[in-house]
């Protein structure tokens, strides 16, 4: 089973992994890498071979440092394959997916404590109603929320939604009733 690891786009990253003995039962705890043992493929652009001393023995596991340049991809496939004639560990691999950049796999920055929605967020989702009024998705959500959770008044001819102060009118819609069907017009 291949694991997926998240790391920030364009920043040096350390990833941890385990190697298994060739019998697949126990961890391999004394492996050393040689030239050709570790390759990576960034966004399916071709295989790159890392240096001979690419991974570090951490005792029961190993770590691999990927440079800032190597982290400039959406997805980085890392393969760790023993190149010796008699293998001393099972081949393994993992995928690093990046975040926090427009060119990353995941644009959202997981290191940020705040979320700013703008041209790439909910405000970019716009619609135009049949009357030709354009609204962003965020505006539509707010209007729906006001309708259900804020003060509203309904007379025989008008439906009004109010602001937080319960006095300022946010929207007004015409209402009519022909004795069979009640009709609510477009809010303005």
Secondary structure, 3 states (H helix, E strand, C coil): CCEEEEEECCCCEEEEECCECCCCCCECCCCCCCCCCEEEEECCCCEEECCCCCEEECCCCEEEEECCCCCCCCEEEEEECCCCCCCCCCCEEEEEEEECCCCCCECCCCCCCCCCCCCCCHHHCEEECCCCCEEEHHHHHHHHHHHHHCCEEECCCEEEEECCCCCCEEEEEEEEECCCCEEECCCC
